[in-house]
Amino acid sequence: MQRDDIFESLGLDDVHTGVFAGTWLDAGGDTLDVENPATGDVIASVVQATTDDYERVVEAATGIFPRWRMLPAPERGRYVRLIGDELRRHKEPLGALVALEMGKIKAEGEGEVQEMIDIADFAVGLSRQLYGLTMASERPRHRMYEQWHPLGPVGVITSFNFPVAVWAWNAMIAAVCGDPVIWKPSSKTPLSAIAVTKIAQRVMDGSGFEAVFDLVVGRGATVGDRLINDRRIPLISATGSCGMGEKVGTAVAKRLGRSLLELGGNNAIVVMEDADLDLVTRAALFAAVGTAGQRCTSLRRLIVQRGVSDVVAKRLVDAYAQVRIGDPLADDTLMGPLIDDRAVQNFQAAVQIAQEQGGELLTGGGVLDRPGHFVEPTILKMPVDAPILEIETFAPILYLIEFDTIEEAIAINNGVSQGLSSAIFTDSVRWSESFLSHEGSDCGIANVNIGTSGAEIGGAFGGEKETGGGREAGSDAWKAYMRRQTVTINWSGELPLAQGIEFG
């Protein structure tokens, strides 16, 4: 699909307002030009929000909350199911828009939309499973249990690299929990957010609950700062860099709100000498090169046992030579562009610093001489103590590090400030269990014989340390969007006190 076909399928205009508060508002802010990172061409313009526009969005969300929370959860789940159905119908054009606007290849764009569909299905099931516990009371003829109530409007701040899926991880679960959602997307990918909001709007039109899924595109100083400091918004879910997360977490904590942070990753694969090297090559290639290295779960460090290091390096260099770089909408493309010029500059700086710190360039390292923001996927063999290894560069740069023992490999894996995703490749139960044990990987995700990226929505997603500690999807992540209440009912006719206290 080409740009005009995509826009027509999704009901997009050349110039569009970026503010939805139950209805599309005539935003009054500056106009934001949206570029195709593969060509540098402007593909559309979006009018951003003013502070007054932001207020109208928050008023819409807070206004709908009292009625939305009283709708039975399975009925809220029905709306989420209908949104999932609408996403199914628009999977191809929405995936193509993600590819056009963000630069990931079309297959990954459609995969991101499939994540949205999957999380909608998951949330529909949750709408009948928002369970509380019954506890035994120490007092006779008393019943004690916990129940969960909707929390309130949720602010969702998303990053450019997953411009639609991360919203769905939050919004679908928040909605079944009874919470309206205010979405502030990245200013680099606002069109995808507008298209998704239009899809949700089609489902919600005429329901009386149109303002459950709201949108506000705007500058950080105009919208972002107000959102994270707004006491009317009890939960902020933010995805982005560690620096951004520190700012968000501090602001929200200062007003005693809640934050759910999904921040940077400096992810590693450990390769033992007994590993299936075919699996290693395929897993490392996708994890390091997929989305041009612009995933929070992208592979940054390949920690290889010394005896197979040269073989693994040669296999990967050969595999990298076959990576087709180009138009992300073309079927045969395996790697698209970086998001913008600044990302290219960061790539170049990291490659230079790595070499200055003793890195040996095995392949790549250059910028392609063509329109757009294309670079070569890069592998550098690094000394274990190079400071650059502690820094996450959002680009297709892979650092290869050698080790001798499993203890040394785990120490290297854990020796960075981020803690999102990790993996080990081995056929040894002893080594895999060491990696998964209490003294093993300190990351929120630990895999065996699969790569660091491509998480399923059935498992809780998130990381430790400077990755923020948040968890989205999976397991009991729904509890982040609700408030717990402990209830005790006395049906005895007496008034016994806890702990056997006698008073009076």
ZIPEUR-V400032 format. One record per pair of residues at least 4 apart in sequence whose C-alpha atoms are under 8 Angstrom apart, sorted by the first residue. I is the first residue (numbers start at 1). J is the second residue. If there is no record, write none. Layout:
# ZIPEUR-V400032
((I & J) (I & J))
This chain:
# ZIPEUR-V400032
((1 & 5) (1 & 6) (1 & 93) (1 & 96) (1 & 329) (2 & 6) (2 & 329) (3 & 7) (3 & 43) (3 & 97) (3 & 100) (4 & 8) (5 & 9) (6 & 10) (6 & 93) (6 & 94) (6 & 96) (6 & 97) (7 & 11) (7 & 12) (7 & 13) (8 & 12) (9 & 90) (9 & 93) (10 & 90) (10 & 93) (10 & 94) (10 & 195) (10 & 198) (11 & 195) (11 & 198) (12 & 16) (12 & 195) (13 & 44) (14 & 43) (14 & 44) (14 & 45) (15 & 44) (15 & 45) (15 & 46) (15 & 47) (16 & 45) (16 & 46) (16 & 47) (17 & 24) (17 & 25) (17 & 26) (17 & 27) (17 & 46) (17 & 47) (17 & 48) (18 & 27) (18 & 46) (18 & 47) (18 & 48) (18 & 49) (18 & 190) (18 & 194) (18 & 215) (18 & 216) (18 & 217) (18 & 218) (19 & 24) (19 & 25) (19 & 26) (19 & 27) (19 & 48) (19 & 49) (19 & 53) (19 & 57) (19 & 214) (19 & 215) (19 & 216) (19 & 217) (20 & 24) (20 & 25) (20 & 57) (20 & 197) (20 & 214) (20 & 215) (20 & 216) (21 & 25) (21 & 56) (21 & 57) (21 & 58) (21 & 60) (21 & 61) (21 & 210) (21 & 211) (21 & 213) (21 & 214) (21 & 215) (22 & 60) (22 & 201) (22 & 209) (22 & 210) (22 & 211) (22 & 212) (22 & 213) (22 & 214) (23 & 210) (23 & 211) (25 & 53) (27 & 47) (27 & 48) (27 & 49) (27 & 50) (27 & 53) (28 & 47) (28 & 48) (28 & 49) (28 & 50) (28 & 53) (29 & 47) (29 & 48) (29 & 49) (29 & 50) (29 & 218) (30 & 47) (30 & 48) (30 & 49) (31 & 45) (31 & 46) (31 & 47) (31 & 48) (32 & 45) (32 & 46) (32 & 47) (32 & 48) (32 & 187) (33 & 42) (33 & 43) (33 & 44) (33 & 45) (33 & 46) (34 & 42) (34 & 43) (34 & 44) (34 & 45) (34 & 46) (34 & 101) (34 & 188) (34 & 189) (34 & 190) (34 & 191) (35 & 39) (35 & 40) (35 & 41) (35 & 42) (35 & 43) (35 & 44) (35 & 101) (36 & 40) (36 & 41) (36 & 42) (36 & 43) (36 & 100) (36 & 101) (36 & 102) (36 & 103) (36 & 372) (37 & 41) (37 & 100) (37 & 101) (37 & 102) (37 & 103) (37 & 337) (37 & 338) (37 & 339) (37 & 340) (37 & 372) (37 & 373) (38 & 100) (38 & 103) (38 & 326) (38 & 327) (38 & 328) (38 & 336) (38 & 337) (38 & 371) (38 & 372) (38 & 373) (38 & 374) (39 & 371) (39 & 372) (39 & 373) (40 & 371) (40 & 372) (40 & 373) (46 & 190) (46 & 191) (47 & 217) (48 & 216) (48 & 217) (48 & 218) (48 & 219) (49 & 53) (49 & 54) (49 & 216) (49 & 217) (49 & 218) (49 & 219) (49 & 222) (49 & 223) (50 & 54) (50 & 218) (50 & 222) (50 & 223) (51 & 55) (51 & 222) (51 & 223) (52 & 56) (53 & 57) (54 & 58) (54 & 216) (54 & 223) (55 & 59) (56 & 60) (57 & 61) (57 & 182) (57 & 214) (57 & 215) (57 & 216) (58 & 62) (58 & 182) (59 & 63) (60 & 64) (60 & 211) (61 & 65) (61 & 153) (61 & 180) (61 & 181) (61 & 182) (61 & 211) (61 & 212) (61 & 214) (62 & 66) (62 & 152) (62 & 153) (62 & 180) (62 & 232) (64 & 68) (64 & 180) (64 & 209) (64 & 211) (64 & 212) (65 & 69) (65 & 152) (65 & 153) (65 & 178) (65 & 179) (65 & 180) (65 & 212) (66 & 70) (67 & 71) (68 & 76) (68 & 178) (68 & 179) (68 & 180) (68 & 209) (68 & 212) (69 & 150) (69 & 177) (69 & 178) (69 & 179) (70 & 178) (71 & 75) (71 & 76) (71 & 178) (72 & 76) (73 & 77) (73 & 127) (73 & 128) (73 & 176) (73 & 177) (73 & 178) (74 & 78) (74 & 124) (74 & 127) (74 & 128) (74 & 176) (75 & 79) (76 & 80) (76 & 127) (76 & 175) (76 & 176) (76 & 178) (77 & 81) (77 & 123) (77 & 124) (77 & 125) (77 & 127) (77 & 175) (77 & 176) (78 & 82) (78 & 124) (79 & 83) (79 & 203) (79 & 204) (80 & 84) (80 & 120) (80 & 123) (80 & 124) (80 & 172) (80 & 175) (80 & 176) (81 & 85) (81 & 120) (81 & 121) (81 & 124) (82 & 86) (82 & 203) (83 & 87) (83 & 120) (83 & 199) (83 & 200) (83 & 203) (84 & 88) (84 & 116) (84 & 117) (84 & 118) (84 & 120) (84 & 121) (85 & 89) (85 & 117) (86 & 90) (86 & 199) (86 & 200) (86 & 203) (87 & 91) (87 & 113) (87 & 116) (87 & 117) (87 & 199) (88 & 114) (88 & 117) (90 & 94) (91 & 95) (91 & 110) (91 & 113) (91 & 114) (92 & 96) (92 & 110) (93 & 97) (94 & 98) (94 & 109) (94 & 110) (94 & 113) (94 & 192) (94 & 195) (95 & 99) (95 & 106) (95 & 107) (95 & 108) (95 & 109) (95 & 110) (95 & 111) (95 & 112) (95 & 113) (96 & 100) (96 & 106) (96 & 109) (96 & 110) (96 & 329) (97 & 101) (97 & 109) (97 & 191) (97 & 192) (98 & 102) (98 & 103) (98 & 104) (98 & 106) (98 & 109) (98 & 163) (98 & 164) (98 & 192) (99 & 103) (99 & 104) (99 & 105) (99 & 106) (99 & 108) (99 & 109) (99 & 328) (99 & 329) (100 & 104) (100 & 328) (100 & 329) (101 & 189) (101 & 191) (101 & 192) (102 & 160) (102 & 161) (102 & 163) (102 & 188) (102 & 189) (102 & 339) (103 & 291) (103 & 328) (103 & 336) (103 & 337) (103 & 338) (103 & 339) (104 & 108) (104 & 109) (104 & 290) (104 & 291) (104 & 292) (104 & 328) (104 & 335) (104 & 336) (104 & 337) (105 & 109) (105 & 291) (105 & 327) (105 & 328) (105 & 329) (105 & 330) (105 & 333) (105 & 334) (105 & 335) (105 & 336) (106 & 110) (106 & 328) (106 & 329) (106 & 330) (106 & 331) (107 & 111) (108 & 112) (108 & 291) (109 & 113) (110 & 114) (111 & 115) (112 & 116) (112 & 162) (112 & 164) (112 & 165) (113 & 117) (113 & 164) (113 & 165) (114 & 118) (115 & 119) (115 & 165) (115 & 457) (116 & 120) (116 & 164) (116 & 165) (116 & 168) (116 & 169) (117 & 121) (118 & 122) (118 & 457) (119 & 123) (119 & 168) (119 & 169) (119 & 172) (119 & 173) (119 & 457) (119 & 473) (120 & 124) (120 & 168) (120 & 172) (120 & 173) (121 & 125) (122 & 126) (122 & 457) (122 & 458) (123 & 127) (123 & 172) (123 & 173) (123 & 176) (124 & 128) (124 & 176) (125 & 129) (126 & 130) (126 & 173) (126 & 176) (127 & 176) (127 & 177) (130 & 148) (130 & 177) (130 & 478) (131 & 147) (131 & 148) (132 & 145) (132 & 146) (132 & 147) (132 & 148) (133 & 145) (133 & 146) (133 & 147) (134 & 144) (134 & 145) (134 & 146) (135 & 143) (135 & 144) (135 & 145) (136 & 143) (136 & 144) (137 & 142) (137 & 143) (137 & 144) (138 & 498) (139 & 496) (139 & 497) (139 & 498) (140 & 492) (141 & 490) (141 & 491) (141 & 492) (142 & 488) (142 & 489) (142 & 490) (142 & 491) (142 & 492) (143 & 488) (143 & 489) (143 & 490) (143 & 491) (144 & 486) (144 & 487) (144 & 488) (144 & 489) (145 & 486) (145 & 487) (145 & 488) (146 & 484) (146 & 485) (146 & 486) (146 & 487) (147 & 484) (147 & 485) (147 & 486) (147 & 487) (148 & 482) (148 & 483) (148 & 484) (148 & 485) (149 & 177) (149 & 178) (149 & 482) (149 & 483) (149 & 484) (149 & 485) (150 & 177) (150 & 178) (150 & 179) (150 & 481) (150 & 482) (150 & 483) (151 & 178) (151 & 179) (151 & 234) (151 & 235) (151 & 481) (151 & 482) (151 & 483) (152 & 178) (152 & 179) (152 & 180) (152 & 233) (152 & 234) (152 & 235) (153 & 179) (153 & 180) (153 & 181) (153 & 182) (153 & 232) (153 & 233) (153 & 234) (153 & 235) (154 & 174) (154 & 179) (154 & 180) (154 & 181) (154 & 182) (154 & 233) (154 & 234) (154 & 235) (154 & 236) (154 & 237) (154 & 481) (155 & 181) (155 & 182) (155 & 183) (155 & 184) (155 & 227) (155 & 228) (155 & 233) (155 & 235) (155 & 236) (155 & 237) (156 & 167) (156 & 170) (156 & 171) (156 & 181) (156 & 182) (156 & 183) (156 & 184) (156 & 185) (156 & 236) (156 & 237) (156 & 238) (157 & 167) (157 & 183) (157 & 184) (157 & 185) (157 & 186) (157 & 236) (157 & 237) (157 & 238) (157 & 239) (158 & 162) (158 & 163) (158 & 166) (158 & 167) (158 & 183) (158 & 184) (158 & 185) (158 & 186) (158 & 238) (158 & 239) (158 & 240) (159 & 163) (159 & 185) (159 & 186) (159 & 239) (159 & 240) (160 & 185) (160 & 186) (160 & 187) (160 & 188) (160 & 189) (161 & 291) (161 & 294) (161 & 295) (162 & 166) (162 & 295) (163 & 167) (163 & 185) (163 & 186) (163 & 189) (163 & 192) (163 & 193) (164 & 168) (164 & 192) (164 & 193) (164 & 196) (165 & 169) (166 & 170) (166 & 239) (167 & 171) (167 & 183) (168 & 172) (168 & 173) (169 & 173) (169 & 472) (169 & 473) (170 & 174) (170 & 237) (170 & 472) (170 & 473) (171 & 175) (171 & 181) (171 & 213) (172 & 176) (173 & 177) (173 & 473) (173 & 478) (173 & 481) (174 & 178) (174 & 179) (174 & 180) (174 & 181) (174 & 478) (174 & 481) (175 & 179) (175 & 180) (175 & 181) (175 & 212) (177 & 478) (177 & 481) (177 & 482) (179 & 212) (179 & 481) (180 & 211) (180 & 212) (180 & 213) (180 & 214) (181 & 212) (181 & 213) (181 & 214) (182 & 213) (182 & 214) (182 & 215) (182 & 216) (183 & 213) (183 & 214) (183 & 215) (183 & 216) (184 & 215) (184 & 216) (184 & 217) (184 & 218) (184 & 223) (184 & 224) (185 & 189) (185 & 190) (185 & 193) (185 & 216) (185 & 217) (186 & 190) (186 & 217) (187 & 217) (187 & 218) (187 & 219) (188 & 339) (189 & 193) (190 & 194) (190 & 217) (191 & 195) (192 & 196) (193 & 197) (193 & 215) (194 & 198) (194 & 215) (195 & 199) (196 & 200) (197 & 201) (197 & 213) (197 & 214) (197 & 215) (198 & 202) (199 & 203) (200 & 204) (200 & 213) (201 & 205) (201 & 210) (201 & 213) (204 & 208) (204 & 209) (204 & 210) (205 & 209) (205 & 210) (206 & 210) (216 & 223) (217 & 223) (218 & 222) (218 & 223) (218 & 224) (219 & 223) (219 & 224) (220 & 224) (220 & 225) (221 & 225) (221 & 226) (222 & 226) (223 & 227) (224 & 228) (225 & 229) (226 & 230) (227 & 233) (228 & 233) (228 & 236) (228 & 248) (228 & 251) (228 & 252) (229 & 251) (229 & 252) (229 & 255) (231 & 255) (231 & 257) (233 & 257) (234 & 257) (234 & 258) (235 & 257) (235 & 258) (235 & 259) (235 & 260) (235 & 481) (236 & 252) (236 & 257) (236 & 258) (236 & 259) (236 & 260) (237 & 259) (237 & 260) (237 & 261) (237 & 262) (238 & 245) (238 & 248) (238 & 259) (238 & 260) (238 & 261) (238 & 262) (238 & 263) (239 & 245) (239 & 261) (239 & 262) (239 & 263) (240 & 244) (240 & 245) (240 & 262) (240 & 263) (240 & 264) (241 & 245) (241 & 263) (241 & 264) (242 & 246) (242 & 263) (242 & 264) (242 & 466) (242 & 467) (242 & 468) (243 & 247) (244 & 248) (245 & 249) (245 & 261) (245 & 262) (245 & 263) (245 & 468) (246 & 250) (247 & 251) (248 & 252) (248 & 259) (249 & 253) (249 & 259) (249 & 261) (250 & 254) (251 & 255) (252 & 256) (252 & 257) (252 & 258) (252 & 259) (253 & 257) (253 & 258) (253 & 259) (260 & 468) (260 & 469) (260 & 470) (260 & 471) (260 & 480) (261 & 467) (261 & 468) (261 & 469) (261 & 470) (261 & 471) (262 & 462) (262 & 463) (262 & 467) (262 & 468) (262 & 469) (262 & 470) (262 & 471) (263 & 296) (263 & 466) (263 & 467) (263 & 468) (264 & 296) (264 & 392) (264 & 418) (264 & 420) (264 & 466) (264 & 467) (265 & 296) (265 & 297) (265 & 298) (265 & 392) (265 & 418) (265 & 419) (265 & 420) (265 & 421) (265 & 467) (266 & 296) (266 & 297) (266 & 298) (266 & 299) (266 & 300) (266 & 301) (266 & 390) (266 & 391) (266 & 392) (266 & 416) (266 & 418) (266 & 419) (266 & 420) (266 & 421) (267 & 297) (267 & 298) (267 & 299) (267 & 300) (267 & 301) (267 & 413) (267 & 419) (267 & 420) (267 & 421) (267 & 422) (267 & 452) (268 & 299) (268 & 300) (268 & 301) (268 & 302) (268 & 303) (268 & 413) (268 & 421) (268 & 422) (268 & 423) (268 & 452) (269 & 284) (269 & 299) (269 & 301) (269 & 302) (269 & 303) (269 & 413) (269 & 422) (269 & 423) (269 & 424) (269 & 425) (269 & 451) (269 & 452) (270 & 302) (270 & 303) (270 & 304) (270 & 305) (270 & 409) (270 & 413) (270 & 423) (270 & 424) (270 & 425) (271 & 275) (271 & 280) (271 & 302) (271 & 303) (271 & 304) (271 & 305) (271 & 424) (271 & 425) (271 & 426) (272 & 304) (272 & 305) (272 & 308) (272 & 424) (272 & 425) (272 & 426) (273 & 305) (273 & 306) (273 & 307) (273 & 308) (273 & 426) (274 & 426) (274 & 427) (274 & 428) (275 & 280) (275 & 425) (275 & 426) (275 & 427) (276 & 280) (276 & 425) (276 & 426) (276 & 427) (277 & 281) (277 & 312) (278 & 282) (279 & 283) (279 & 449) (279 & 450) (280 & 284) (280 & 425) (280 & 449) (281 & 285) (281 & 312) (281 & 315) (281 & 316) (281 & 319) (282 & 286) (283 & 287) (283 & 450) (283 & 451) (284 & 288) (284 & 299) (284 & 302) (284 & 451) (285 & 289) (285 & 290) (285 & 316) (285 & 319) (285 & 320) (286 & 290) (287 & 293) (287 & 297) (287 & 298) (287 & 299) (287 & 451) (287 & 452) (287 & 453) (288 & 292) (288 & 293) (288 & 298) (288 & 299) (288 & 300) (288 & 396) (288 & 397) (288 & 398) (289 & 293) (289 & 298) (289 & 335) (289 & 377) (289 & 396) (290 & 294) (290 & 295) (290 & 298) (290 & 334) (290 & 335) (291 & 295) (291 & 335) (291 & 336) (292 & 335) (292 & 336) (292 & 337) (292 & 338) (292 & 377) (292 & 395) (292 & 396) (293 & 298) (293 & 299) (293 & 394) (293 & 395) (293 & 396) (293 & 397) (294 & 298) (294 & 338) (294 & 394) (294 & 395) (294 & 396) (295 & 394) (295 & 453) (296 & 420) (297 & 420) (297 & 421) (297 & 452) (297 & 453) (297 & 454) (298 & 452) (298 & 453) (299 & 398) (299 & 451) (299 & 452) (299 & 453) (300 & 392) (300 & 397) (300 & 398) (300 & 399) (301 & 389) (301 & 398) (301 & 399) (301 & 400) (301 & 401) (302 & 398) (302 & 399) (302 & 400) (302 & 401) (303 & 400) (303 & 401) (303 & 402) (303 & 403) (303 & 409) (303 & 412) (303 & 413) (304 & 308) (304 & 309) (304 & 312) (304 & 400) (304 & 401) (304 & 402) (304 & 403) (305 & 309) (305 & 402) (305 & 403) (305 & 404) (305 & 405) (306 & 310) (306 & 402) (306 & 403) (306 & 404) (308 & 312) (309 & 313) (309 & 402) (310 & 314) (311 & 315) (312 & 316) (313 & 317) (313 & 400) (314 & 318) (315 & 319) (316 & 320) (317 & 321) (317 & 362) (317 & 363) (317 & 379) (318 & 322) (319 & 323) (320 & 363) (320 & 377) (323 & 333) (323 & 334) (323 & 335) (324 & 332) (324 & 333) (324 & 334) (324 & 335) (325 & 333) (325 & 334) (325 & 335) (325 & 336) (325 & 337) (325 & 374) (326 & 330) (326 & 333) (326 & 334) (326 & 335) (326 & 336) (326 & 337) (326 & 374) (327 & 333) (327 & 336) (328 & 333) (328 & 334) (328 & 335) (328 & 336) (328 & 337) (329 & 333) (336 & 374) (337 & 372) (337 & 373) (337 & 374) (337 & 375) (338 & 343) (338 & 344) (338 & 373) (338 & 374) (338 & 375) (338 & 395) (339 & 343) (339 & 373) (340 & 344) (340 & 373) (341 & 345) (341 & 373) (342 & 346) (343 & 347) (343 & 394) (343 & 395) (344 & 348) (344 & 367) (344 & 373) (344 & 374) (344 & 375) (345 & 349) (346 & 350) (346 & 393) (347 & 351) (347 & 393) (347 & 394) (347 & 395) (347 & 397) (348 & 352) (348 & 365) (348 & 366) (348 & 367) (349 & 353) (350 & 354) (350 & 388) (350 & 393) (351 & 355) (351 & 365) (351 & 397) (352 & 356) (353 & 357) (353 & 388) (354 & 358) (354 & 359) (354 & 380) (354 & 382) (354 & 386) (354 & 388) (355 & 359) (355 & 360) (355 & 361) (357 & 386) (357 & 387) (357 & 388) (358 & 382) (358 & 383) (358 & 386) (359 & 380) (359 & 381) (359 & 382) (359 & 383) (360 & 380) (360 & 381) (360 & 382) (361 & 365) (361 & 378) (361 & 379) (361 & 380) (361 & 381) (362 & 378) (362 & 379) (362 & 380) (362 & 381) (363 & 377) (363 & 378) (363 & 379) (363 & 380) (364 & 376) (364 & 377) (364 & 378) (364 & 379) (365 & 375) (365 & 376) (365 & 377) (365 & 378) (365 & 379) (366 & 375) (366 & 376) (367 & 374) (367 & 375) (367 & 376) (368 & 373) (368 & 374) (368 & 375) (368 & 376) (370 & 374) (376 & 396) (377 & 396) (377 & 397) (378 & 396) (378 & 397) (378 & 398) (379 & 397) (379 & 398) (379 & 399) (379 & 400) (380 & 397) (380 & 398) (380 & 399) (380 & 400) (381 & 399) (381 & 400) (381 & 401) (382 & 386) (382 & 399) (382 & 400) (382 & 401) (383 & 401) (383 & 402) (384 & 401) (384 & 402) (384 & 412) (385 & 389) (387 & 391) (389 & 399) (389 & 416) (390 & 415) (390 & 416) (390 & 417) (393 & 397) (403 & 408) (403 & 409) (404 & 408) (404 & 409) (405 & 409) (406 & 410) (406 & 431) (407 & 411) (408 & 412) (409 & 413) (410 & 414) (410 & 435) (410 & 440) (410 & 441) (411 & 415) (412 & 416) (413 & 422) (413 & 441) (414 & 419) (414 & 441) (414 & 442) (414 & 443) (417 & 465) (417 & 466) (418 & 463) (418 & 464) (418 & 465) (418 & 466) (418 & 467) (419 & 442) (419 & 443) (419 & 444) (419 & 463) (419 & 464) (419 & 465) (419 & 466) (419 & 467) (420 & 443) (420 & 444) (420 & 445) (420 & 462) (420 & 463) (420 & 464) (420 & 467) (421 & 443) (421 & 444) (421 & 445) (421 & 446) (421 & 452) (421 & 453) (421 & 463) (422 & 441) (422 & 443) (422 & 445) (422 & 446) (422 & 447) (422 & 451) (422 & 452) (423 & 446) (423 & 447) (423 & 448) (423 & 449) (423 & 450) (423 & 451) (423 & 452) (424 & 432) (424 & 435) (424 & 446) (424 & 447) (424 & 448) (424 & 449) (424 & 450) (425 & 432) (425 & 448) (425 & 449) (425 & 450) (426 & 431) (426 & 432) (426 & 448) (426 & 449) (427 & 432) (428 & 432) (429 & 433) (430 & 434) (431 & 435) (432 & 436) (432 & 448) (433 & 437) (434 & 439) (434 & 440) (435 & 439) (435 & 440) (435 & 441) (436 & 440) (436 & 441) (436 & 446) (437 & 441) (441 & 446) (442 & 464) (443 & 463) (443 & 464) (444 & 461) (444 & 462) (444 & 463) (444 & 464) (445 & 461) (445 & 462) (445 & 463) (446 & 452) (447 & 451) (447 & 452) (455 & 459) (455 & 461) (457 & 461) (457 & 473) (457 & 474) (458 & 473) (458 & 474) (458 & 475) (459 & 473) (459 & 474) (459 & 475) (460 & 471) (460 & 472) (460 & 473) (460 & 474) (460 & 475) (460 & 477) (461 & 470) (461 & 471) (461 & 472) (461 & 473) (461 & 474) (462 & 467) (462 & 468) (462 & 469) (462 & 470) (462 & 471) (462 & 472) (463 & 467) (463 & 468) (463 & 469) (463 & 470) (463 & 471) (464 & 468) (464 & 469) (464 & 470) (465 & 469) (471 & 477) (472 & 477) (473 & 477) (473 & 478) (477 & 481) (478 & 482) (479 & 483) (490 & 495) (496 & 500) (496 & 501) (497 & 501) (497 & 502))
